[in-house]
């Protein structure tokens, strides 16, 4: 369906399309009250409702195709590289020779694409609850979903929480949790029992990275994540962040944790990956990640450092003085 400024086209748009400016998608959520980010819609490509969420794909004027779940942007063709590359390479470049990797969520396939760049990896499991997300991504985002084509990948369609409970202790070198925001089916992925299951599934000195919201909007959520992780993970615990223009506030955070065992220094990558690595020609070159931006991701702004713990490798983020002069 073509989208324009005419009333007839606007009347057919889903609820997440702004009624104030016809032909524009506006991301509105109680997780970021009082603001909205809008993108001009050229054409609606897909609308569907799975057993878990509403799924929308549209062609935008400036960011290429856009994937939206329950009214929240998950990725765009233009800037998906920033999120996918950082959530993957921050943990995997921090440990030597990762061999077994688990991805929870990540139904678009982007994290799989990035994990596959690491030649040391022998086995990649992915557990995604919503098959519609996988199918839609393969159809409309083939350069992202290319990760599913790697022969090392085993797909499990189901609940990530239940999957983890059945995983033998110490199975994985790294686990990446590519979840949506902590509402709906993703809520459990931000709670303490889930973090406990993650730690159990990791080998000594294994690493976990999870999406951890925005320092500008979700300090209370970040504080809860930090507190839970500090209780569960006895190795390093660090918060990192990066820029993703189409995410709320333009940034997204990552929680990186290591189990007790060989020391992991997340801030200084020991397993570098080259942008032109020859064994991943089918995945295309790295567009965002490099060793310098890896280390820079752990530099927090002053307002976020205010409550920083003096204990090495652990942070506690203050919510004070956002607007002080």
N, C-alpha and C positions, 0 to 999 in steps of 0.2 A: 504493500500500500504506500503510495506516495504521500508525503507529509508536506504541507505548505501552510500559508497563512490563511487559507480559506476556512470558513466555519464548518463545512461538511467534513473535511479531513480531520479537523481538530476534534469534532464530536465523536469520531471513531477511535481516538487514541485511548490507551489504557490509563488507569488512574494516576500512575507515576509520571505521566506527561503533564507538564504544567498547564493549567487552564487559564493562567494569567497571560502567558505568552504562547499562543498556539504554535505548534511545530518545534517546541523545545522540550527536552527531557530535563526535569528538575528533581534532584535527589533530596528528598525531605525525610527526616527521621528524628525520633525522640532522642537518638544518640548524639545528635548535633542540633539542639533546639535553637531557633532564632536565625537560622541561616540555610541556604540551599545553593548547590552548585548546579549550573545549567549548561547543557550542551545542545547545540542545534541538531535537529533530527532531519536527515534527508529522506530516509525510507525505513519503515518497519520491516525487518526481514523475517522475524519469527516471534510468535507469542504462544506460550504454552503453560500449563500448570501440571507439575509433577505431583507425586505423593507428598512432597515435602515443601515445595515453594513455587512461586511464579517465576517463569523464565522468559526473558525478553532479549532479543538481539536487534539492534538497529544500526543503520549506516549513518555516521555522523559527518558533519561538514569538515571537521578539523582533526579528529582522532581516529579516523577509520571506523571499522566495525567495533561495536561496544556490546559487552555481555553484562546483563543486569539480572540479579537474583533478588526477588522480593523488594524491588524498587531501589536496590543499592548496586552501584557499579562494581563489578568484580575485575574487569580488565578492559582495556582498549588496545587496538593494534599498535597505536603509537607509543604508549608508555608502559606496556606490560613488562617490557624487558627489565625495568628498574626493580619491580617487585620480585619477579621470578628469579632473576639472577642473584639478588641480595639474600633472599630467604634461603636459597640453596647454597651459595658459595661461602657465605659467612660461616656456617658450621662445617661444611666439607673441606674448606681450605684451612681449617684450624686443627685438623688431626691428620696424622700420616696414613696414607693408603687405606681409606675407607673401603670396605668390601661389601657389606650388607647394609642396605638403606631401606627404610620404610617411610612412605608418604601417607599421611592421613589427610583426607580431603584432596584438594588439587585435581578435581575432575576435569579441568580444562586441559591438563597435560603439560602445562608450562614448567612445573617443577621437575617432572620426569625428563623433559628435554634438557634441563640444566644438569640434573644428576648424571645423565648419560654422557656429559662432557668429561667426566672423571674416569679415566681408563682403568683405575684400580678397582672400580666397583664391579662386582661379579653378579650381584642379585639386587633387584629393586622390586619391592612389594608396594602396591598402592591400594588403599582401602577408601573408596568413595561411596557415600550413601545414596547418591542421586544419579541414576543411569542417564536421565534426560540431560544432565549437564555434560556428561561425557559425549553423548550422541550429538548434541547441539554444537559442542566445541569441535568435534571432528568435521562436522558439516561446514561451519562458518569460520572456524579459526584453525585451518590445517597447519599453519606454520607454528602454532602453539601446541596443538594436539599431536604433533609429530612424535612427541615423547612416547606415546602409546605403542609406536611401531618398533621400539627397541627390543631386541630379543631377550634382554635381561629382565624385562618388566613382566610381573605377574599381577593381573588386575583382580581385586576382590571387591565386588559390589555389595556393600553392607555397612553396618554401623561400626564406626571406628572404635568406639568405646568397647563394644563386645569383642571386636577383633583383637584388640590389645590384651584383653583379659585372657585370651586363649594362647597368646604368644609365650613360648618358653622363656624363662629368665635368661638374660644376657644374650639375646639373639642378634641384636643389631649394633652396628657401629655408630649409626646416626639415624635420627627420626626427625622428619620435617612435618610440622602440622600447618597445613595451608587451609585454614578455616576462614569462614566468613565471620561477621561480627557476632558477639555473644548474645544472640537472640535466636529463637526458633531452634532448628536442629543442631546448631553449633554451640548452644549454651553449655552443654556438658564438657566441651573441649577446653573450657576456661576454668574448670573447677578442680579442687585439690585431689580428689580420687583419681581423676584422669592423669594428672601429673605424676601421681604415684605409680600408675600403670606404665607410663612412659619410662620412668626411671628403672623399673623392674625389667623392662624389655631391652634395656641397653646394657652392653658389656661395661666392665670397669673402665672409666675414662671415655665412655661413649658420650655423644653430644645430642642435644635436642634443640631445635629452633622452632618457635611458634610465632605466628602473627600476633602483635601486641599493641594494636591501636595507635592513637595519635597523642603526642604529648600536649598538643594544644586543646584537645577536646575531652580526653578520657583519662585524666590523671587518677581518678578513683578506681577505674578498672585496672590501670597499670599498677597501682599500689597493691591491689589484691593479687595480681599475677606475681609480682615480685615477692610478696609475703609468702604465698604458697610455694613458689619455687625455692625460696631460701630454706624452707622447712624440709623439702623433699630431696633436693639435689645437694650433695655434700662436696661437690667439686666447684668449679667456677660458675658464677651466676652474673650475667651481664645484660644490659639493655642497649640496643642499637637502634638507629633510625635512618631513614632515607627519604628522598623526595619522590613522590608519585603525583603528578599534577592533577589527575582526575580523582584522587581519593580525597575524602573530607579533610580540609585544612591543608591539603597538598603534601602531607607527609604520612608515613606509616612506620610503626615501630616493630621491633623483633625482640623476643626474649630468648637468650641463648644460655643453655645450662649444660653442665657436664656432671656425670656421676663420679663418685669417689674412685680414684685410681690414678693412672698417669696424668700429670698436670696438663691442663688445657689452657692456653693463653689466647682467648678469642681475639684480642686486639692486634695480634701480630701473626698473620697467616704463615704457616710453615709448609703448606702444600699448595703452592701457587698454581694457577691455571692460566695458560696463555690464551690471548684473544684469538689467535690464529691456529690453535691446536689442530693438527692435521687429522686426528681421528674423529672429529665431529663436523666434517664438512657439510653433512646433510642437515645439521642443526643451525647453520649460519654462524657468523662471528658473534662474540660477545659485544653487546652494545653499551652496557652500563658498568658492569663490575670490573674493577682492577684492584691491585694490592693496596694502592693509596687510598681509594675510597673505602676499602675494607676497614682500615685502621681509623679513618675519619668518622666512620659511622658510629663509633663509640664515644665521640666527643659530644657531651651534652651541653645545651645552652645553660646560662647561669641560673635561670629560674628553676630548671630541672635539677641542677646540681646542689641547690640550697640545702636539701636534706640528705645529701649523699653520705653514706656510711663510711666510717674510717676503716672498716674491715675490708681488706683487699678483695677485689673481685665481686663485691656485693653493693647493690645500690638501693636506696630508698628515696623515692622522688617526692618532693614537697609540692603541695598545691597552693602555697602561699604566694602572694605578690604577683599575680598575673598582670594586674593593671596598675601597680604602684608607679609613682612618678619620681 
